[in-house]
């Protein structure tokens, strides 16, 4: 048992290092706030244009000046709104392309950060600040959090407001500060996320926050509406399982805790680092259960052996 514990401890060091730069893994959410947005829907635009066309034909047919004025005002308003949405979408698309490029190497990330920081109005542009925080989080979560905290949520576009709240909450969770994530989680409307995977990620963040701050019943109720094993939730499965671990633990459902920890360790032993690493501030009993699951896991022992120095491998 001592040998197994030593191996697990060796693995935990590498796990903690790897997860410290991955907010989504540590907090049970997505570090890509724009993930819940949807592509520009040209089909919907065609429908809107069609409706406006019918309205104009009807107005012209009636010859009513009042009707013509009303339709004209509606048309100008709709076109203005569509223009805003299109500009926002193209800006988001360009930002996502920049983030993809930034992930190619540390140097590319540094260059992308410099580009974002030098952009006009960078400190007031919500999307710019979010993109910077995503890149900063990979090396310095505290700095990323400071960047997000500078965003005036009253001025954040409604389309990404919940995503920004979720990202910030994820960082608080990762840094062991769930009480600061709570006000953000309480404001998030999970149903607003249109894509299933994004909705799962957001639900995981909200549920974990609630579970760790005295609302485990509400967390369990939320998680009952989103099943981690449903294929449509994709990469949200692991964050949802993490959230359910916290919720079940808070509710005293220890067998369910062990079941979900087992599912996590079979997927990747790294995922349990957020429970056993003291920086994550998981309750002592939960840390103990997670360590026990790790010690009994063939996957964790295999990972520990891979990370052990060659001399120690030969001795074994």
C-alpha positions in Angstrom: 0.0 0.0 0.0 2.9 2.3 0.8 4.3 1.8 -2.7 1.0 2.5 -4.3 0.6 5.7 -2.2 4.0 6.8 -3.2 3.3 6.2 -6.9 0.0 8.2 -6.6 1.8 11.0 -4.8 4.3 11.2 -7.7 1.5 11.2 -10.2 -0.4 13.9 -8.3 2.5 16.3 -8.6 2.4 16.1 -12.4 -1.4 16.1 -12.4 -1.5 19.3 -10.4 1.0 21.0 -12.7 -1.0 20.0 -15.8 -4.4 21.1 -14.4 -3.2 24.4 -13.0 -3.1 25.8 -16.5 -6.4 24.3 -17.6 -9.4 26.1 -16.1 -11.9 23.9 -17.8 -10.5 20.8 -16.3 -10.0 22.2 -12.8 -13.3 24.0 -12.5 -15.6 21.8 -14.4 -16.4 24.2 -17.2 -15.4 25.6 -20.4 -12.6 28.2 -20.8 -14.1 29.3 -24.1 -16.9 31.7 -23.3 -17.9 32.2 -26.9 -18.7 28.5 -27.1 -22.4 28.9 -26.4 -23.0 31.3 -29.2 -24.3 30.1 -32.6 -23.1 30.8 -36.1 -24.8 33.6 -38.1 -28.0 32.0 -39.4 -28.5 33.0 -43.0 -31.7 31.0 -43.1 -33.2 33.1 -40.3 -32.1 36.2 -42.1 -33.9 35.1 -45.2 -37.1 34.5 -43.2 -36.9 38.0 -41.7 -36.3 39.6 -45.1 -39.3 37.6 -46.5 -41.5 38.8 -43.7 -40.5 42.4 -44.3 -41.1 42.0 -48.0 -44.6 40.8 -47.4 -45.2 43.7 -45.0 -44.0 46.2 -47.7 -46.2 44.6 -50.3 -49.2 44.8 -48.0 -48.5 48.4 -47.1 -48.1 49.4 -50.7 -51.3 47.6 -51.6 -53.3 49.4 -49.0 -51.8 52.8 -49.8 -52.0 53.7 -46.1 -49.4 56.3 -45.2 -49.5 55.3 -41.5 -49.0 51.7 -42.5 -46.1 52.6 -44.7 -44.5 54.7 -41.9 -44.8 51.9 -39.4 -43.3 49.3 -41.8 -40.5 51.7 -42.6 -39.7 52.2 -38.9 -39.7 48.5 -38.3 -37.5 47.9 -41.4 -34.9 50.4 -40.2 -34.9 49.0 -36.7 -34.5 45.4 -38.0 -31.8 46.3 -40.4 -29.9 48.2 -37.7 -30.2 45.2 -35.3 -29.1 42.7 -38.0 -26.1 45.0 -38.8 -25.1 45.0 -35.1 -25.4 41.2 -34.9 -23.4 40.6 -38.0 -20.6 42.9 -36.9 -20.6 41.2 -33.5 -20.5 37.7 -35.2 -17.7 38.6 -37.6 -15.7 40.1 -34.7 -16.2 37.0 -32.7 -15.2 34.8 -35.6 -12.0 36.8 -36.0 -11.3 36.5 -32.3 -11.7 32.8 -32.4 -9.3 32.5 -35.3 -6.8 34.5 -33.3 -7.2 32.2 -30.3 -6.7 29.1 -32.5 -3.4 30.6 -33.8 -2.3 31.5 -30.3 -2.6 27.9 -29.2 0.1 26.7 -31.6 3.0 27.7 -29.3 4.0 29.8 -26.3 5.5 32.4 -28.7 2.2 32.5 -30.8 0.3 33.0 -27.6 2.6 35.9 -26.6 2.2 37.5 -30.0 -1.6 37.1 -29.8 -1.7 38.7 -26.4 0.4 41.6 -27.6 -2.0 42.1 -30.6 -5.0 42.1 -28.3 -3.5 44.5 -25.8 -2.5 47.0 -28.6 -5.9 47.0 -30.2 -7.9 50.2 -30.2 -10.1 50.4 -27.1 -8.7 47.1 -25.8 -9.5 47.8 -22.1 -13.2 48.5 -22.9 -13.8 45.9 -25.5 -15.5 42.9 -23.7 -14.6 40.4 -26.3 -11.0 41.5 -26.4 -10.8 41.2 -22.6 -12.3 37.7 -22.6 -9.9 36.6 -25.3 -7.0 37.9 -23.3 -8.2 36.2 -20.2 -8.4 32.9 -22.1 -4.8 33.1 -23.1 -3.6 34.4 -19.7 -5.4 31.6 -17.9 -3.1 29.0 -19.5 -0.1 30.4 -17.5 -1.5 32.7 -14.9 -5.1 32.1 -13.7 -4.9 35.0 -11.2 -4.0 37.4 -14.0 -6.8 36.1 -16.2 -9.2 36.7 -13.3 -8.0 40.2 -12.9 -8.7 40.8 -16.6 -12.2 39.4 -16.3 -12.9 41.4 -13.1 -12.2 44.6 -15.1 -15.2 44.0 -17.3 -18.3 46.1 -16.6 -21.0 43.4 -16.8 -23.6 46.1 -17.3 -22.0 46.9 -20.6 -21.3 43.3 -21.7 -23.3 42.2 -24.8 -26.3 40.2 -23.6 -25.3 37.4 -26.0 -22.2 36.6 -24.1 -22.9 37.9 -20.6 -23.6 34.5 -19.1 -20.5 33.1 -20.8 -18.3 35.7 -19.2 -19.9 35.0 -15.8 -19.3 31.3 -16.3 -15.7 31.8 -17.3 -15.0 34.0 -14.3 -16.8 31.6 -12.0 -14.6 28.7 -13.4 -11.5 30.6 -12.4 -12.8 31.2 -8.9 -13.6 27.5 -8.5 -10.2 26.5 -9.8 -8.5 28.8 -7.3 -10.5 27.4 -4.4 -12.8 30.5 -4.1 -16.3 29.1 -4.6 -18.0 31.8 -2.4 -16.8 34.4 -5.0 -18.2 32.3 -7.8 -21.6 32.1 -6.2 -23.0 35.5 -7.1 -22.0 34.9 -10.7 -23.6 31.4 -10.8 -26.8 32.7 -9.4 -27.2 35.1 -12.3 -26.5 32.6 -15.0 -29.4 31.2 -17.0 -28.3 27.9 -18.3 -31.2 27.6 -20.7 -29.9 30.5 -22.6 -27.0 28.4 -24.0 -28.4 27.0 -27.3 -25.8 24.4 -28.1 -26.0 21.2 -25.9 -22.3 21.0 -25.2 -22.1 24.7 -24.1 -25.2 24.2 -22.0 -23.6 21.3 -20.3 -20.4 23.2 -19.6 -22.4 26.1 -18.1 -24.6 23.8 -16.0 -21.4 22.1 -14.7 -20.0 25.5 -13.5 -23.3 26.5 -11.9 -23.9 23.2 -10.2 -20.4 22.9 -8.8 -20.6 26.4 -7.4 -24.0 25.7 -5.8 -22.8 22.4 -4.4 -19.8 24.0 -2.8 -21.7 26.9 -1.3 -24.7 25.4 0.4 -27.1 24.8 -2.5 -26.4 21.1 -3.2 -30.1 20.2 -3.6 -30.5 22.8 -6.4 -27.3 21.6 -7.9 -28.5 18.0 -8.0 -31.9 19.1 -9.5 -30.0 21.0 -12.2 -27.8 18.0 -13.0 -30.8 15.7 -13.2 -31.9 17.6 -16.3 -28.5 17.1 -18.0 -27.1 13.6 -18.1 -23.3 13.5 -18.5 -23.4 10.3 -20.6 -25.7 11.8 -23.2 -23.7 12.0 -26.4 -25.0 15.5 -27.3 -23.1 17.0 -24.3 -19.7 15.9 -25.8 -16.8 17.3 -23.9 -19.1 18.6 -21.1 -19.2 15.0 -19.7 -16.2 15.3 -17.5 -17.0 18.7 -16.0 -20.6 17.5 -15.4 -19.2 14.4 -13.5 -17.0 16.7 -11.5 -19.9 18.9 -10.5 -22.0 15.8 -9.6 -19.1 14.6 -7.3 -19.4 17.8 -5.3 -23.2 17.8 -5.3 -23.4 14.2 -4.2 -20.7 14.6 -1.6 -22.6 17.6 -0.1 -25.8 15.6 -0.1 -24.1 12.6 1.7 -24.4 10.3 -1.3 -20.9 8.8 -0.9 -21.5 5.7 -3.1 -22.4 8.0 -6.0 -19.3 10.1 -5.2 -17.1 7.0 -5.6 -19.0 5.9 -8.7 -18.4 9.3 -10.5 -14.8 9.5 -9.3 -14.2 6.0 -10.7 -15.6 7.2 -14.0 -13.3 10.2 -14.0 -10.2 8.2 -13.1 -10.9 5.7 -15.9 -11.2 8.5 -18.4 -8.0 10.3 -17.1 -6.4 10.1 -13.7 -5.4 13.8 -14.2 -9.0 14.8 -13.6 -8.8 13.8 -9.9 -6.0 16.2 -9.2 -8.6 18.9 -8.6 -9.9 16.9 -5.7 -6.6 15.8 -4.1 -4.7 19.0 -4.7 -4.9 21.2 -1.5 -5.1 24.3 -3.7 -8.5 23.1 -4.9 -9.8 23.3 -1.3 -12.0 20.2 -1.6 -13.4 19.1 1.8 -10.9 16.8 3.6 -13.2 13.8 3.4 -13.7 14.2 -0.3 -9.9 14.5 -0.7 -9.5 11.3 1.2 -12.1 9.5 -1.0 -10.5 10.8 -4.2 -7.0 9.6 -3.0 -8.4 6.2 -2.2 -10.0 5.9 -5.6 -6.6 6.9 -7.1 -4.7 4.3 -5.1 -7.0 1.6 -6.3 -7.0 2.7 -9.9 -4.9 0.7 -12.5 -5.0 3.8 -14.7 -3.4 5.9 -12.0 -0.7 3.4 -11.2 0.1 3.1 -14.9 0.4 6.9 -15.1 2.6 7.0 -12.0 4.9 4.5 -13.5 5.2 6.5 -16.7 6.1 9.6 -14.7 8.6 7.8 -12.4 12.3 8.2 -13.1 13.9 5.4 -15.2 16.0 4.2 -12.2 12.9 3.7 -10.1 11.1 1.9 -13.0 14.0 -0.6 -13.2 13.9 -1.2 -9.4 10.2 -2.2 -9.8 
